[in-house]
């Protein structure tokens, strides 16, 4: 027996048949099925036949008259016809059930095909997403490497900036020293100019004094005094020559100082330009 047969027992079918007979109802397969409350019609048919066989074996042997035998035969034939009709009806129901199952099977087959197609689409989507994930992972790795390179570059730039900062501090100190030196040179130049002016004033004063003495000598008639004055004039002329030489030397020193100041200013301007270029390169990097 299969699982359905095991659910419906012979005792259940027998009780259903006897109950229907006791109620005066005909024990058809559908009536027995409703009475039992479960099982397939084929299983109930097998159990009913087994029940009928057992009833035949259990029935006592009687001597029946021909009329009674005819009645029994008629009843049996009627039951056979009824059973045949029930079987045909059950067969029709079974065929309908089969057709319904076939339809359901077709629907399920279509749904299965749709599900398989959906699964294939999902697999393709998953594979596509996996490819995208692989591409994203590669891009992330490249980005990570780029960031690592940028960090290293930033560290190198920081080191270079520290070096430039130190160089700038040195350059600033040097510029400050040059500015102090320049101020000193300017002060010296101003002092030289003042000294040159003082020498010019002194030279002019000596020239006036010499001119006065020359005029005085012209008016002096005594030759001795004239010679004496000539000696003084010569001395004054020598003094004037000496002052001229000193003035020339001071002027040359002033010019030299001015040239040195110009060179310092040019060097200072050149260093400032180089510093600006280095800062511009750092900003561009």
Backbone as JSON, one array per atom type, in Angstrom:
{
  "sequence": "XXXXXXXXXXXXXXXXXXXXXXXXXXXXXXXXXXXXXXXXXXXXXXXXXXXXXXXXXXXXXXXXXXXXXXXXXXXXXXXXXXXXXXXXXXXXXXXXXXXXXXXXXXXXXXXXXXXXXXXXXXXXXXXXXXXXXXXXXXXXXXXXXXXXXXXXXXXXXXXXXXXXXXXXXXXXXXXXXXXXXXXXXXXXXXXXXXXXXXXXXXXXXXXXXXXXXXXXXXXXXXXXXXXXXXXXXXXXXXXXXXXXXXXXXXXXXXXXXXXXXXXXXXXXXXXXXXXXXXXXXXXXX",
  "N": [[0.83, -1.2, 0.0], [0.34, 2.26, -0.69], [1.13, 5.6, 0.54], [-1.26, 7.06, 0.65], [-3.11, 4.96, 0.78], [-2.48, 3.94, 3.23], [-3.4, 5.89, 4.92], [-6.2, 5.77, 4.8], [-8.09, 3.25, 6.16], [-9.18, -0.22, 6.01], [-11.11, -0.69, 7.88], [-12.22, 1.82, 8.2], [-13.5, 2.19, 5.73], [-15.34, 0.06, 5.83], [-16.93, 0.76, 8.03], [-17.99, 3.11, 7.0], [-19.53, 2.13, 4.82], [-21.41, 0.46, 6.12], [-22.61, 2.33, 7.72], [-23.84, 3.98, 5.8], [-25.64, 2.12, 4.69], [-27.19, 1.62, 6.92], [-28.39, 4.07, 7.14], [-30.04, 3.92, 5.03], [-29.05, 4.62, 2.61], [-27.41, 4.54, -0.58], [-24.35, 2.87, -0.97], [-22.27, 4.4, -2.63], [-19.13, 5.14, -4.38], [-18.43, 7.84, -4.11], [-20.13, 8.57, -2.02], [-19.1, 6.96, 0.03], [-16.55, 8.0, 0.09], [-17.08, 10.62, 0.94], [-18.09, 10.0, 3.43], [-15.96, 8.73, 4.71], [-14.13, 10.8, 4.68], [-11.69, 11.38, 3.51], [-8.75, 10.31, 1.58], [-8.02, 8.71, -1.6], [-10.16, 8.08, -4.47], [-9.54, 5.72, -5.83], [-8.18, 4.24, -3.9], [-10.2, 3.94, -1.98], [-11.93, 2.42, -3.57], [-10.45, 0.03, -3.88], [-10.33, -0.82, -1.19], [-13.05, -1.07, -0.71], [-13.71, -3.2, -2.44], [-12.2, -5.19, -1.22], [-13.54, -5.25, 1.2], [-16.03, -6.15, 0.31], [-15.34, -8.71, -0.64], [-14.59, -9.89, 1.74], [-17.05, -9.89, 3.01], [-18.44, -11.65, 1.41], [-17.05, -14.03, 1.9], [-17.56, -14.29, 4.58], [-20.28, -14.66, 4.59], [-22.95, -16.98, 5.29], [-23.48, -20.27, 3.88], [-26.29, -20.81, 2.03], [-29.23, -22.44, 0.94], [-30.76, -21.33, -1.8], [-33.78, -20.32, -3.33], [-34.77, -20.45, -6.79], [-36.13, -18.09, -7.54], [-35.35, -16.32, -5.55], [-32.65, -16.39, -5.97], [-32.62, -15.22, -8.47], [-33.5, -12.67, -7.83], [-31.41, -11.92, -6.19], [-29.35, -12.05, -8.01], [-30.19, -10.1, -9.75], [-30.06, -7.88, -8.07], [-27.34, -7.89, -7.52], [-26.38, -7.44, -10.08], [-27.43, -4.95, -10.45], [-26.04, -3.53, -8.5], [-23.53, -3.9, -9.53], [-23.8, -2.49, -11.91], [-24.33, 0.01, -10.85], [-21.92, 0.38, -9.51], [-20.24, 0.35, -11.67], [-21.1, 2.64, -12.98], [-20.44, 4.45, -11.02], [-17.71, 4.09, -11.04], [-17.13, 4.93, -13.63], [-17.93, 7.55, -13.35], [-16.14, 8.33, -11.38], [-13.84, 7.91, -12.84], [-14.15, 9.82, -14.82], [-14.02, 12.08, -13.21], [-11.46, 11.69, -12.29], [-10.1, 11.94, -14.71], [-10.71, 14.57, -15.27], [-9.43, 15.67, -13.09], [-6.87, 14.9, -13.78], [-6.53, 16.34, -16.17], [-6.73, 18.87, -15.13], [-4.51, 18.8, -13.48], [-2.58, 18.52, -15.44], [-2.85, 20.97, -16.73], [-2.14, 22.6, -14.59], [0.41, 21.65, -14.3], [1.55, 22.53, -16.7], [1.32, 25.26, -16.31], [2.95, 25.49, -14.06], [5.29, 24.58, -15.24], [5.76, 26.66, -17.06], [6.09, 28.72, -15.21], [8.32, 27.72, -13.92], [10.17, 27.8, -16.01], [10.18, 30.56, -16.37], [11.18, 31.28, -13.88], [13.68, 30.01, -14.06], [14.75, 31.5, -16.18], [14.75, 33.96, -14.93], [16.55, 33.36, -12.92], [18.81, 32.89, -14.49], [19.1, 35.46, -15.54], [19.59, 36.8, -13.15], [21.98, 35.56, -12.45], [23.58, 36.47, -14.56], [23.46, 39.19, -13.98], [24.68, 39.15, -11.47], [27.22, 38.24, -12.2], [27.95, 40.39, -13.82], [27.88, 42.43, -11.91], [29.88, 41.43, -10.29], [32.05, 41.75, -12.0], [32.03, 44.54, -12.1], [32.54, 45.06, -9.42], [35.1, 44.0, -9.25], [36.42, 45.76, -10.99], [36.0, 48.13, -9.56], [37.4, 47.48, -7.25], [39.97, 47.33, -8.33], [40.26, 49.99, -9.17], [40.09, 51.21, -6.67], [42.41, 50.2, -5.53], [44.3, 51.37, -7.21], [43.75, 54.03, -6.62], [44.46, 53.99, -3.95], [47.21, 53.5, -4.2], [47.89, 55.84, -5.57], [47.24, 57.73, -3.63], [49.06, 56.97, -1.7], [51.41, 57.59, -3.06], [51.01, 60.35, -3.32], [51.03, 61.05, -0.64], [53.67, 60.42, 0.03], [54.89, 62.21, -1.72], [53.92, 64.58, -0.63], [55.17, 64.48, 1.85], [57.82, 64.66, 1.01], [57.71, 67.2, -0.15], [57.14, 68.65, 2.13], [59.52, 68.3, 3.54], [61.23, 69.58, 1.76], [60.14, 72.11, 1.92], [60.75, 72.71, 4.56], [63.51, 72.8, 4.28], [63.69, 74.94, 2.48], [62.58, 76.82, 4.12], [64.51, 77.03, 6.12], [66.58, 77.92, 4.49], [65.39, 80.29, 3.69], [65.29, 81.59, 6.15], [68.01, 81.87, 6.53], [68.54, 83.44, 4.28], [66.98, 85.66, 4.91], [68.29, 86.52, 7.23], [70.72, 87.06, 6.07], [69.95, 89.08, 4.29], [69.12, 90.96, 6.11], [71.59, 91.46, 7.3], [72.91, 92.48, 5.05], [71.32, 94.71, 4.64], [71.92, 96.14, 6.98], [74.66, 96.5, 6.53], [74.44, 98.0, 4.22], [73.16, 100.27, 5.21], [75.2, 101.13, 6.87], [77.17, 101.66, 4.95], [75.86, 103.69, 3.6], [75.77, 105.59, 5.62], [78.5, 106.01, 5.92], [79.01, 107.0, 3.39], [77.56, 109.36, 3.48], [79.01, 110.61, 5.47], [81.45, 110.83, 4.15], [80.68, 112.56, 2.1], [80.0, 114.8, 3.6], [82.5, 115.37, 4.66], [83.88, 115.89, 2.3], [82.57, 118.21, 1.5], [83.29, 119.84, 3.6], [86.05, 119.94, 3.11], [85.96, 121.18, 0.61], [84.88, 123.66, 1.33], [86.96, 124.49, 2.99], [89.01, 124.56, 1.12], [88.05, 126.53, -0.59], [88.08, 128.64, 1.23], [90.83, 128.79, 1.71], [91.63, 129.44, -0.86], [90.5, 131.98, -1.18], [91.9, 133.28, 0.85], [94.47, 133.01, -0.18], [94.22, 134.5, -2.51], [93.77, 136.99, -1.47], [96.22, 137.38, -0.22], [97.89, 137.37, -2.44], [97.06, 139.68, -3.72], [97.82, 141.38, -1.77], [100.58, 141.05, -1.9], [101.17, 142.15, -4.33], [100.96, 144.78, -3.8], [103.03, 145.24, -2.19], [106.22, 146.51, -2.07], [108.74, 145.9, -1.35], [111.29, 143.74, -2.03], [112.27, 141.73, -0.44], [110.26, 141.21, 1.31], [108.5, 140.57, -0.64], [109.62, 138.24, -1.69], [109.4, 136.74, 0.58], [106.67, 136.64, 0.82], [106.13, 135.32, -1.54], [107.23, 132.92, -0.97], [105.46, 132.15, 1.0], [103.22, 132.09, -0.59], [103.87, 129.97, -2.27], [103.93, 128.0, -0.37], [101.28, 128.06, 0.37], [100.16, 127.28, -2.06], [101.15, 124.72, -2.28], [99.87, 123.64, -0.1], [97.29, 123.94, -1.02], [97.4, 122.21, -3.21], [97.74, 119.81, -1.88], [95.36, 119.73, -0.46], [93.66, 119.54, -2.64], [94.43, 117.05, -3.62], [93.65, 115.46, -1.44], [90.93, 115.97, -1.49], [90.31, 114.89, -3.98], [90.94, 112.21, -3.49], [89.06, 111.64, -1.47], [86.74, 111.98, -2.93], [87.06, 109.91, -4.77], [86.94, 107.75, -2.97], [84.32, 108.1, -2.12], [82.97, 107.64, -4.54], [83.77, 104.99, -4.94], [82.55, 103.84, -2.72], [79.88, 104.35, -3.35], [79.64, 102.82, -5.67], [80.05, 100.3, -4.56], [77.81, 100.21, -2.92], [75.83, 100.2, -4.9], [76.41, 97.74, -6.11], [75.87, 96.04, -3.95], [73.12, 96.53, -3.69], [72.21, 95.59, -6.19], [72.96, 92.87, -5.99], [71.39, 92.17, -3.79], [68.83, 92.63, -4.88], [68.86, 90.68, -6.89], [69.05, 88.32, -5.38], [66.57, 88.47, -4.08], [64.88, 88.16, -6.3], [65.55, 85.53, -7.1], [64.71, 84.17, -4.83], [61.94, 84.69, -4.96], [61.35, 83.26, -7.29], [61.94, 80.61, -6.49], [59.99, 80.27, -4.48], [57.72, 80.51, -6.09], [58.01, 78.2, -7.68], [57.67, 76.24, -5.72], [55.0, 76.72, -5.0], [53.75, 76.05, -7.41], [54.32, 73.31, -7.61]],
  "CA": [[0.0, 0.0, 0.0], [1.05, 3.53, -0.71], [0.86, 6.47, 1.7], [-2.69, 7.37, 0.69], [-3.8, 3.75, 1.22], [-2.24, 3.77, 4.65], [-4.18, 6.87, 5.66], [-7.57, 5.24, 4.87], [-8.02, 1.83, 6.5], [-10.33, -1.06, 5.65], [-12.13, -0.5, 8.91], [-12.9, 3.08, 7.91], [-14.41, 1.96, 4.6], [-16.42, -0.82, 6.29], [-17.83, 1.56, 8.89], [-18.71, 4.04, 6.15], [-20.54, 1.38, 4.06], [-22.47, 0.02, 7.05], [-23.34, 3.52, 8.14], [-24.71, 4.39, 4.7], [-26.74, 1.14, 4.59], [-28.06, 1.84, 8.07], [-29.15, 5.29, 6.87], [-30.88, 3.68, 3.88], [-28.44, 5.26, 1.46], [-26.64, 3.66, -1.44], [-22.91, 3.06, -0.69], [-21.46, 4.67, -3.82], [-17.75, 5.49, -4.05], [-18.37, 9.22, -3.64], [-20.76, 8.62, -0.69], [-18.13, 6.38, 0.97], [-15.45, 8.97, 0.19], [-17.51, 11.7, 1.83], [-18.28, 9.45, 4.78], [-14.62, 8.49, 5.28], [-13.55, 12.13, 4.91], [-10.34, 11.51, 2.97], [-8.29, 9.23, 0.73], [-8.37, 8.8, -3.02], [-11.25, 7.18, -4.88], [-8.99, 4.4, -6.18], [-7.89, 3.54, -2.64], [-11.5, 3.54, -1.4], [-12.45, 1.33, -4.41], [-9.74, -1.2, -3.51], [-10.77, -1.23, 0.15], [-14.46, -1.52, -0.8], [-13.7, -4.55, -3.02], [-11.72, -6.08, -0.17], [-14.65, -5.36, 2.16], [-17.06, -6.99, -0.3], [-14.84, -10.07, -0.64], [-14.68, -10.41, 3.12], [-18.48, -10.12, 3.3], [-18.82, -12.87, 0.71], [-16.48, -15.17, 2.62], [-18.22, -14.44, 5.89], [-21.7, -14.98, 4.46], [-23.21, -18.43, 5.42], [-23.97, -20.95, 2.69], [-27.73, -21.07, 2.13], [-29.89, -22.98, -0.25], [-31.66, -20.29, -2.24], [-34.72, -20.69, -4.39], [-34.44, -19.78, -8.06], [-36.65, -16.72, -7.55], [-34.5, -15.49, -4.68], [-31.37, -16.26, -6.65], [-32.79, -14.24, -9.54], [-33.53, -11.35, -7.19], [-30.04, -11.58, -5.74], [-28.55, -11.78, -9.22], [-30.6, -8.78, -10.24], [-29.5, -6.86, -7.17], [-25.9, -7.84, -7.73], [-26.14, -6.78, -11.36], [-27.72, -3.53, -10.25], [-24.9, -2.96, -7.77], [-22.39, -3.85, -10.46], [-24.04, -1.37, -12.83], [-24.12, 1.25, -10.09], [-20.48, 0.51, -9.25], [-19.62, 0.72, -12.94], [-21.4, 4.06, -13.19], [-19.6, 5.23, -10.1], [-16.33, 4.03, -11.51], [-17.01, 5.82, -14.78], [-17.98, 8.91, -12.84], [-14.84, 8.59, -10.73], [-12.85, 8.0, -13.9], [-14.3, 11.15, -15.44], [-13.46, 13.05, -12.27], [-10.01, 11.5, -12.31], [-9.59, 12.53, -15.96], [-10.74, 16.03, -15.07], [-8.32, 16.03, -12.19], [-5.63, 14.77, -14.53], [-6.42, 17.48, -17.08], [-6.42, 20.05, -14.31], [-3.11, 18.67, -13.07], [-1.75, 18.79, -16.62], [-2.84, 22.43, -16.89], [-1.32, 23.17, -13.52], [1.8, 21.3, -14.6], [2.01, 23.44, -17.74], [1.52, 26.58, -15.69], [4.15, 25.39, -13.24], [6.44, 24.49, -16.15], [6.02, 28.03, -17.54], [6.65, 29.48, -14.09], [9.69, 27.23, -13.69], [11.0, 28.37, -17.07], [10.36, 31.97, -16.05], [12.1, 31.35, -12.74], [15.02, 29.67, -14.56], [15.21, 32.66, -16.92], [15.05, 34.99, -13.93], [17.8, 32.95, -12.27], [19.91, 33.17, -15.44], [19.3, 36.93, -15.56], [20.24, 37.17, -11.89], [23.38, 35.12, -12.54], [24.28, 37.42, -15.43], [23.6, 40.45, -13.22], [25.69, 38.92, -10.43], [28.53, 38.22, -12.86], [28.25, 41.77, -14.21], [28.22, 43.17, -10.69], [31.2, 40.96, -9.84], [33.03, 42.44, -12.83], [32.1, 45.93, -11.64], [33.23, 45.07, -8.13], [36.53, 43.81, -9.53], [36.92, 47.03, -11.53], [36.02, 49.1, -8.46], [38.52, 47.11, -6.38], [41.19, 47.75, -9.02], [40.33, 51.45, -9.09], [40.41, 51.55, -5.28], [43.83, 49.9, -5.32], [45.05, 52.43, -7.89], [43.58, 55.25, -5.81], [45.28, 53.81, -2.74], [48.61, 53.73, -4.6], [48.06, 57.27, -5.86], [47.25, 58.44, -2.36], [50.35, 56.69, -1.07], [52.41, 58.4, -3.77], [50.79, 61.75, -2.97], [51.49, 61.24, 0.74], [55.13, 60.47, -0.03], [55.25, 63.47, -2.36], [53.65, 65.65, 0.35], [56.25, 64.43, 2.85], [59.03, 65.21, 0.37], [57.51, 68.65, -0.28], [57.28, 69.22, 3.47], [60.96, 68.35, 3.83], [61.81, 70.65, 0.94], [59.69, 73.39, 2.47], [61.57, 72.97, 5.75], [64.82, 73.23, 3.8], [63.55, 76.3, 1.96], [62.35, 77.7, 5.26], [65.82, 77.29, 6.72], [67.3, 78.78, 3.55], [64.78, 81.61, 3.78], [65.76, 82.22, 7.37], [69.39, 82.28, 6.27], [68.49, 84.56, 3.35], [66.48, 86.83, 5.64], [69.39, 87.0, 8.07], [71.73, 87.65, 5.18], [69.4, 90.34, 3.8], [69.2, 91.92, 7.22], [73.0, 91.87, 7.41], [73.21, 93.35, 3.92], [70.67, 96.0, 4.88], [72.72, 96.85, 7.97], [75.88, 96.92, 5.85], [74.06, 99.06, 3.31], [72.96, 101.48, 6.01], [76.53, 101.59, 7.3], [77.82, 102.28, 3.8], [75.2, 104.97, 3.34], [76.25, 106.54, 6.63], [79.88, 106.36, 5.56], [78.96, 107.86, 2.2], [77.14, 110.68, 3.93], [80.15, 111.2, 6.18], [82.43, 111.24, 3.13], [80.17, 113.75, 1.43], [80.17, 115.94, 4.53], [83.93, 115.69, 4.73], [84.25, 116.53, 1.03], [82.06, 119.57, 1.55], [84.16, 120.6, 4.52], [87.3, 120.18, 2.39], [85.71, 122.2, -0.42], [84.79, 124.95, 2.02], [88.32, 124.84, 3.44], [89.76, 124.92, -0.09], [87.58, 127.85, -1.03], [88.6, 129.64, 2.19], [92.26, 128.95, 1.42], [91.77, 130.15, -2.14], [90.24, 133.4, -0.91], [93.04, 133.8, 1.62], [95.61, 133.11, -1.1], [93.97, 135.62, -3.41], [94.01, 138.21, -0.7], [97.66, 137.52, -0.02], [98.49, 137.75, -3.73], [96.78, 141.11, -3.91], [98.67, 142.11, -0.82], [101.97, 140.99, -2.39], [101.3, 143.08, -5.45], [101.11, 146.13, -3.28], [104.27, 145.33, -1.39], [107.31, 146.86, -2.96], [110.03, 145.39, -0.88], [111.55, 142.43, -2.66], [112.45, 140.66, 0.55], [108.93, 140.81, 1.75], [107.87, 139.91, -1.77], [110.1, 136.85, -1.72], [108.8, 136.02, 1.72], [105.27, 136.35, 0.49], [106.14, 134.31, -2.6], [107.43, 131.62, -0.28], [104.18, 131.78, 1.63], [102.29, 131.69, -1.67], [104.24, 128.61, -2.69], [103.47, 127.07, 0.68], [99.83, 127.96, 0.25], [99.85, 126.5, -3.26], [101.38, 123.3, -1.93], [98.74, 123.21, 0.77], [96.11, 123.78, -1.88], [97.56, 120.97, -3.98], [97.51, 118.71, -0.95], [93.91, 119.65, -0.22], [93.04, 119.0, -3.87], [94.68, 115.6, -3.65], [92.78, 114.83, -0.43], [89.55, 116.03, -1.98], [90.18, 113.89, -5.05], [90.93, 110.87, -2.86], [87.77, 111.46, -0.81], [85.74, 111.77, -3.97], [87.22, 108.53, -5.27], [86.4, 106.86, -1.95], [82.86, 108.2, -2.17], [82.53, 106.92, -5.74], [83.94, 103.56, -4.69], [81.5, 103.42, -1.77], [78.62, 104.35, -4.08], [79.65, 101.62, -6.53], [79.86, 99.13, -3.69], [76.4, 100.22, -2.51], [75.05, 99.76, -6.06], [76.62, 96.28, -6.26], [75.11, 95.36, -2.88], [71.7, 96.62, -4.03], [71.95, 94.67, -7.3], [73.02, 91.49, -5.45], [70.21, 92.01, -2.94], [67.68, 92.5, -5.76], [68.99, 89.38, -7.56], [68.68, 87.27, -4.41], [65.12, 88.54, -3.89], [64.26, 87.57, -7.49], [65.73, 84.07, -7.01], [63.83, 83.68, -3.76], [60.57, 84.69, -5.49], [61.23, 82.14, -8.24], [61.87, 79.36, -5.72], [58.66, 80.2, -3.85], [56.76, 80.24, -7.16], [58.14, 76.77, -8.04], [57.06, 75.45, -4.63], [53.54, 76.83, -5.11], [53.31, 75.3, -8.59], [54.38, 71.88, -7.26]],
  "C": [[0.86, 1.25, 0.0], [0.64, 4.37, 0.5], [-0.61, 6.81, 1.8], [-3.5, 6.18, 1.21], [-3.65, 3.56, 2.73], [-3.05, 4.76, 5.47], [-5.63, 6.39, 5.84], [-7.5, 3.72, 5.09], [-9.3, 1.1, 6.06], [-11.47, -0.87, 6.64], [-12.89, 0.79, 8.68], [-13.91, 2.92, 6.8], [-15.6, 1.11, 5.03], [-17.42, -0.05, 7.14], [-18.64, 2.54, 8.05], [-19.82, 3.34, 5.38], [-21.71, 0.99, 4.96], [-23.27, 1.22, 7.53], [-24.3, 4.0, 7.07], [-25.89, 3.44, 4.57], [-27.71, 1.33, 5.73], [-28.91, 3.08, 7.89], [-30.08, 5.12, 5.67], [-30.35, 4.33, 2.63], [-27.61, 4.25, 0.68], [-25.15, 3.92, -1.21], [-22.11, 3.22, -1.98], [-20.05, 5.12, -3.38], [-17.65, 6.92, -3.5], [-19.0, 9.35, -2.26], [-19.81, 8.07, 0.36], [-16.98, 7.37, 1.2], [-15.81, 10.12, 1.12], [-17.65, 11.21, 3.26], [-16.94, 9.24, 5.47], [-13.95, 9.83, 5.6], [-12.13, 12.28, 4.4], [-9.98, 10.34, 2.1], [-8.7, 9.44, -0.7], [-9.47, 7.8, -3.35], [-10.74, 5.79, -5.24], [-8.69, 3.59, -4.93], [-9.18, 3.06, -1.99], [-12.11, 2.39, -2.2], [-11.78, 0.01, -4.06], [-10.2, -1.7, -2.15], [-12.23, -1.72, 0.14], [-14.53, -2.92, -1.38], [-13.23, -5.57, -1.99], [-12.8, -6.31, 0.88], [-15.72, -6.29, 1.62], [-16.64, -8.44, -0.32], [-14.94, -10.68, 0.75], [-16.14, -10.72, 3.5], [-18.96, -11.38, 2.64], [-18.32, -14.09, 1.44], [-17.2, -15.4, 3.93], [-19.68, -14.82, 5.79], [-21.91, -16.49, 4.55], [-23.77, -18.99, 4.12], [-25.44, -21.31, 2.91], [-28.23, -21.68, 0.82], [-30.97, -22.02, -0.64], [-32.57, -20.82, -3.34], [-34.33, -19.96, -5.66], [-34.92, -18.34, -8.1], [-35.78, -15.8, -6.72], [-33.13, -15.28, -5.32], [-31.46, -15.22, -7.77], [-32.79, -12.84, -8.97], [-32.12, -10.92, -6.76], [-29.17, -11.22, -6.94], [-28.88, -10.41, -9.79], [-30.01, -7.68, -9.39], [-28.0, -6.7, -7.36], [-25.57, -7.12, -9.03], [-26.37, -5.3, -11.26], [-26.55, -2.84, -9.54], [-23.67, -2.85, -8.67], [-22.54, -2.67, -11.41], [-23.8, -0.04, -12.12], [-22.63, 1.49, -9.84], [-19.75, 0.93, -10.52], [-19.85, 2.19, -13.24], [-20.55, 4.94, -12.28], [-18.16, 5.25, -10.55], [-16.12, 4.96, -12.7], [-17.02, 7.28, -14.34], [-16.67, 9.29, -12.17], [-13.73, 8.73, -11.76], [-12.91, 9.36, -14.58], [-13.71, 12.22, -14.53], [-11.94, 12.96, -12.26], [-9.38, 12.11, -13.56], [-9.6, 14.05, -15.85], [-9.6, 16.49, -14.17], [-6.98, 15.95, -12.91], [-5.42, 15.95, -15.46], [-6.07, 18.75, -16.3], [-4.97, 20.04, -13.86], [-2.16, 18.96, -14.23], [-1.66, 20.3, -16.85], [-1.95, 23.09, -15.84], [0.16, 22.89, -13.76], [2.37, 22.21, -15.68], [2.28, 24.82, -17.17], [2.79, 26.58, -14.85], [5.41, 25.31, -14.1], [6.81, 25.87, -16.68], [6.65, 28.87, -16.44], [8.09, 29.06, -13.81], [10.64, 27.8, -14.74], [11.26, 29.86, -16.81], [11.34, 32.16, -14.9], [13.53, 31.03, -13.17], [15.6, 30.85, -15.35], [15.6, 33.78, -15.97], [16.36, 34.67, -13.21], [18.99, 33.22, -13.18], [20.2, 34.67, -15.51], [20.02, 37.39, -14.29], [21.71, 36.76, -11.88], [24.19, 36.08, -13.41], [24.5, 38.74, -14.72], [24.69, 40.32, -12.16], [27.09, 38.92, -11.05], [28.94, 39.63, -13.3], [28.65, 42.62, -13.01], [29.59, 42.75, -10.16], [32.31, 41.61, -10.66], [33.19, 43.89, -12.41], [32.84, 46.02, -10.32], [34.73, 44.89, -8.31], [37.15, 45.1, -10.07], [37.03, 48.09, -10.45], [37.19, 48.8, -7.53], [39.85, 47.52, -7.0], [41.37, 49.27, -8.94], [40.68, 51.9, -7.67], [41.89, 51.31, -4.99], [44.71, 50.98, -5.98], [44.96, 53.75, -7.11], [44.42, 55.19, -4.56], [46.76, 54.06, -3.06], [48.87, 55.2, -4.9], [48.11, 58.08, -4.58], [48.57, 58.23, -1.63], [51.46, 57.52, -1.71], [52.26, 59.87, -3.4], [51.25, 62.04, -1.55], [53.01, 61.34, 0.77], [55.6, 61.79, -0.65], [55.03, 64.64, -1.4], [54.73, 65.69, 1.42], [57.52, 65.04, 2.27], [58.92, 66.73, 0.22], [57.66, 69.33, 1.07], [58.75, 69.35, 3.86], [61.61, 69.48, 3.04], [61.4, 72.02, 1.46], [60.48, 73.76, 3.73], [62.95, 73.46, 5.35], [64.75, 74.66, 3.28], [63.32, 77.3, 3.09], [63.67, 78.06, 5.94], [66.64, 78.22, 5.81], [66.75, 80.2, 3.58], [65.23, 82.34, 5.04], [67.2, 82.71, 7.2], [69.42, 83.49, 5.34], [68.0, 85.83, 4.04], [67.57, 87.42, 6.52], [70.45, 87.69, 7.24], [71.26, 89.0, 4.65], [69.46, 91.4, 4.9], [70.64, 92.42, 7.4], [73.38, 92.82, 6.28], [72.56, 94.72, 4.1], [71.45, 96.83, 5.91], [74.01, 97.39, 7.34], [75.61, 98.08, 4.9], [73.85, 100.38, 4.07], [74.3, 102.06, 6.48], [77.25, 102.29, 6.17], [77.2, 103.63, 3.46], [75.66, 106.03, 4.34], [77.67, 106.99, 6.31], [79.9, 107.3, 4.36], [78.56, 109.28, 2.58], [78.28, 111.39, 4.66], [81.21, 111.68, 5.2], [81.98, 112.5, 2.41], [80.32, 114.99, 2.3], [81.63, 116.37, 4.61], [84.41, 116.38, 3.46], [83.76, 117.98, 1.0], [82.92, 120.45, 2.46], [85.49, 120.94, 3.84], [87.12, 121.24, 1.3], [85.63, 123.59, 0.21], [86.19, 125.43, 2.46], [89.17, 125.28, 2.26], [89.36, 126.29, -0.6], [88.11, 128.96, -0.11], [90.08, 129.9, 1.94], [92.49, 129.72, 0.13], [91.53, 131.65, -1.97], [91.41, 134.05, -0.16], [94.25, 133.99, 0.72], [95.44, 134.29, -2.04], [94.2, 136.95, -2.71], [95.5, 138.46, -0.52], [98.36, 137.91, -1.31], [98.27, 139.23, -4.0], [97.64, 141.97, -2.99], [100.1, 142.17, -1.31], [102.19, 141.94, -3.55], [101.56, 144.5, -4.97], [102.38, 146.34, -2.46], [105.45, 145.57, -2.34], [108.63, 146.24, -2.56], [110.2, 143.98, -1.41], [111.68, 141.31, -1.65], [111.09, 140.15, 1.03], [108.17, 140.1, 0.63], [108.29, 138.45, -1.87], [109.48, 136.03, -0.6], [107.36, 135.64, 1.42], [105.17, 135.3, -0.6], [106.34, 132.92, -2.01], [106.13, 131.16, 0.36], [103.15, 131.35, 0.58], [102.57, 130.28, -2.15], [103.76, 127.58, -1.68], [101.96, 126.89, 0.61], [99.42, 127.11, -0.95], [100.08, 125.0, -3.01], [100.26, 122.76, -1.04], [97.48, 123.0, -0.05], [96.18, 122.49, -2.7], [97.28, 119.75, -3.11], [96.02, 118.53, -0.67], [93.17, 119.1, -1.44], [93.22, 117.48, -3.97], [93.78, 114.87, -2.65], [91.33, 114.82, -0.89], [89.3, 115.0, -3.08], [90.1, 112.48, -4.47], [89.6, 110.59, -2.17], [86.67, 111.22, -1.82], [85.83, 110.36, -4.55], [86.69, 107.5, -4.27], [84.87, 106.89, -1.94], [82.31, 107.44, -3.37], [82.64, 105.41, -5.55], [82.86, 103.03, -3.75], [80.15, 103.36, -2.47], [78.53, 103.14, -5.01], [79.41, 100.36, -5.72], [78.41, 99.03, -3.23], [75.51, 99.73, -3.67], [75.19, 98.25, -6.27], [75.84, 95.51, -5.2], [73.62, 95.39, -3.19], [71.34, 95.68, -5.16], [71.95, 93.22, -6.82], [71.8, 91.18, -4.59], [68.95, 91.81, -3.79], [67.69, 91.15, -6.48], [68.59, 88.25, -6.63], [67.18, 87.28, -4.13], [64.39, 87.9, -5.08], [64.37, 86.04, -7.45], [64.83, 83.48, -5.94], [62.37, 83.63, -4.23], [60.37, 83.55, -6.47], [61.12, 80.8, -7.51], [60.52, 79.2, -5.05], [57.59, 79.91, -4.88], [56.8, 78.79, -7.59], [57.47, 75.89, -6.99], [55.53, 75.5, -4.73], [52.99, 76.05, -6.28], [53.32, 73.82, -8.3], [53.24, 71.52, -6.32]]
}
